[in-house]
Structures are given as structure tokens and as C-alpha cells.
Amino acid sequence: MKRILPLSVLAASATLLSACGFTPIYGQTGEGAIGSQLSQIAVSTPDDRLGYRLREQLEDAFGRNAALPAQWKLETSVEQSRLPLGRRIDDTATRYQLTVKAKWTLTPIAGGEPLTGERTTTTTYSSADQPYAAIAAQQDGEDRAAADLARLIRLDLMRALSTR
């Protein structure tokens, strides 16, 4: 009897859950699943280093399948600003705050109303005395910002596509 009760509760909850129209947002199967819709998004970003890194991160996050025709087109614009935080005796910055804002528009290829959004992320990085180390630190900050923006945009798109 102790084993039958948990199994019956599990069966009842599975029946109720399937009747409510619940669709897992991370589901990868089925034509209407959000994961399959994300994999059919063609990404367009600015033609610079940060735009390239953002496009890479977005395509990885979406699981872009180049074998399938794109059903959506995602266009992004990116703005970045650097703010020096700490100062040395010689008035050079010891850290920088990098703020990156991305505006995005998701348009159905077949036509229809586009979805729009905007996301901002902030990251910091250290400044180095050596030029190569300073460039590497800045690029690492940009890479982290691009990864965070891709995560945020993916969540926005999953939310928006799940209500369509």
C-alpha cells in the first residue's frame, strides 16, 4: 500500500499536467517547441569584433542549424562605453567598467509583426601596464559582455516565442 500511493499521486499529477497545456520551454522536440524555433533564427550583428563575438554566442545559444531554412531574422545593434574606475598616481586607470547595450529586432521571414527588445550588461576588467596585456584584458571583457548579452537575449526570445 505504501508503494501504490506515491505511484498513484505521480500518475495523477502527470495526467493533470498534460491536460493543462503545459509546454516545457526548453523542449527540443516537436515543430512548435521553442528550442526548434530558436535553431531557425538567422543572426545579423554589427561588422566589428564585439558584433562578431555576439553573433557567435547567439548562434551557439540558439543551436543554429544551417541545414534548415531560417524562419526568423534577428538584427542587433550594439553600443559600448568604457568608464575608468581606479586611478594610479600617474593618473592612469587601473580598472575599466565596460557597459554594452544591445537593441534587437526579431522579424519573421514570412512576414508579420517584428518583436523588439533591448538589453544592457556591465562588466569590469583590469588595466595593465603592458600594451598586449591591456588589449587582452579589454577583449576578455568584451567576450564576457557578449556572452552575457547572448544569454539575456536568448531568454527574451524564449519568453516572446512561447507566447506566440
Legacy VTK file of the C-alpha trace (Angstrom):
# vtk DataFile Version 3.0
C-alpha trace
ASCII
DATASET POLYDATA
POINTS 164 float
0.000 0.000 0.000
2.916 2.391 0.773
4.268 1.905 -2.752
0.948 2.276 -4.508
0.122 5.680 -3.019
3.222 7.536 -4.387
2.758 5.925 -7.801
-0.894 6.925 -7.935
-0.034 10.504 -6.922
2.631 10.617 -9.665
0.208 9.276 -12.271
-2.499 11.746 -11.224
-0.114 14.720 -11.358
1.181 13.655 -14.784
-2.395 13.433 -16.069
-3.299 16.859 -14.682
-0.118 18.426 -16.038
-0.674 17.058 -19.531
-4.247 18.363 -19.562
-3.300 21.939 -18.668
-1.462 22.658 -21.931
1.946 22.872 -20.262
4.796 23.015 -22.763
8.362 22.883 -21.468
10.234 25.959 -22.640
13.483 24.032 -23.069
11.848 21.190 -25.016
13.652 20.347 -28.242
11.063 18.120 -29.863
8.057 18.998 -31.932
7.519 21.702 -34.500
6.225 24.293 -32.049
8.915 23.750 -29.428
10.870 26.873 -28.507
14.218 25.107 -28.999
13.380 24.223 -32.598
12.230 27.796 -33.266
15.472 29.220 -31.857
17.542 26.960 -34.097
15.879 28.558 -37.130
16.920 32.141 -36.351
19.432 33.827 -38.682
21.534 36.318 -36.729
22.805 39.644 -38.047
25.177 41.750 -35.931
27.430 44.772 -36.490
30.585 44.145 -38.503
33.142 44.610 -35.731
34.851 42.437 -33.138
32.141 42.780 -30.486
29.409 42.155 -33.064
31.215 39.045 -34.284
31.580 37.691 -30.734
27.889 38.411 -30.037
26.842 36.598 -33.230
28.977 33.582 -32.273
27.471 33.477 -28.793
23.897 33.863 -30.097
24.275 31.142 -32.724
25.716 28.806 -30.105
22.918 29.659 -27.659
20.257 29.090 -30.319
21.810 25.876 -31.622
21.607 27.296 -35.142
21.011 24.541 -37.691
22.332 25.751 -41.058
20.722 22.764 -42.783
17.245 24.176 -42.088
15.964 27.357 -43.722
15.730 30.312 -41.367
12.222 31.207 -40.213
13.293 34.323 -38.314
15.864 37.076 -38.733
17.439 38.634 -35.649
19.095 42.004 -36.224
21.111 43.596 -33.443
22.813 46.914 -32.890
25.443 47.252 -30.193
26.751 50.290 -28.319
29.588 50.142 -25.824
31.118 52.612 -23.403
34.186 52.405 -21.161
34.472 54.194 -17.860
37.799 54.347 -15.977
37.293 53.352 -12.333
40.526 53.480 -10.372
43.470 55.822 -10.803
47.184 55.392 -10.189
49.494 58.157 -9.044
50.322 58.951 -12.687
46.558 59.398 -13.407
46.163 56.224 -15.482
43.200 53.920 -14.921
43.654 50.653 -13.020
40.215 49.230 -13.915
37.576 49.900 -16.514
33.850 49.378 -16.478
32.536 48.223 -19.847
28.823 48.792 -20.466
27.332 47.212 -23.583
23.790 47.872 -24.786
22.221 45.699 -27.477
18.970 46.505 -29.255
17.420 43.605 -31.124
14.607 43.055 -33.609
13.264 39.594 -34.438
11.348 39.533 -37.710
9.540 36.541 -39.222
10.964 35.799 -42.680
7.462 35.003 -43.989
6.259 38.415 -42.846
4.498 39.573 -39.754
4.892 41.773 -36.746
8.509 42.057 -35.507
9.473 41.633 -31.870
11.888 44.135 -30.355
13.874 44.421 -27.175
16.872 45.952 -25.530
19.394 44.533 -23.065
22.325 46.046 -21.225
25.174 44.364 -19.395
28.132 45.690 -17.460
31.477 44.057 -16.803
34.821 45.238 -15.460
38.399 44.404 -16.304
41.840 45.382 -15.054
44.166 47.662 -16.943
47.735 46.501 -17.361
50.975 48.379 -17.927
51.965 46.238 -20.899
50.088 47.081 -24.128
49.394 43.462 -25.120
48.052 42.594 -21.664
45.819 45.676 -21.722
44.379 44.694 -25.115
43.852 41.097 -23.964
42.048 42.282 -20.820
39.767 44.575 -22.837
38.958 41.808 -25.313
38.218 39.417 -22.451
35.802 41.975 -21.013
34.098 42.277 -24.414
33.861 38.480 -24.700
32.225 38.224 -21.270
29.809 41.017 -22.145
28.889 39.311 -25.446
28.254 36.002 -23.651
26.037 37.697 -21.069
24.092 39.613 -23.729
23.551 36.421 -25.724
22.163 34.725 -22.616
19.827 37.645 -21.880
18.626 37.947 -25.491
18.021 34.198 -25.661
15.849 34.381 -22.546
13.914 37.329 -24.015
13.319 35.454 -27.260
12.263 32.270 -25.475
9.748 34.261 -23.466
8.449 36.103 -26.527
8.212 32.999 -28.733
6.476 30.976 -26.028
3.553 33.433 -26.015
3.143 33.392 -29.802
LINES 1 165
164 0 1 2 3 4 5 6 7 8 9 10 11 12 13 14 15 16 17 18 19 20 21 22 23 24 25 26 27 28 29 30 31 32 33 34 35 36 37 38 39 40 41 42 43 44 45 46 47 48 49 50 51 52 53 54 55 56 57 58 59 60 61 62 63 64 65 66 67 68 69 70 71 72 73 74 75 76 77 78 79 80 81 82 83 84 85 86 87 88 89 90 91 92 93 94 95 96 97 98 99 100 101 102 103 104 105 106 107 108 109 110 111 112 113 114 115 116 117 118 119 120 121 122 123 124 125 126 127 128 129 130 131 132 133 134 135 136 137 138 139 140 141 142 143 144 145 146 147 148 149 150 151 152 153 154 155 156 157 158 159 160 161 162 163
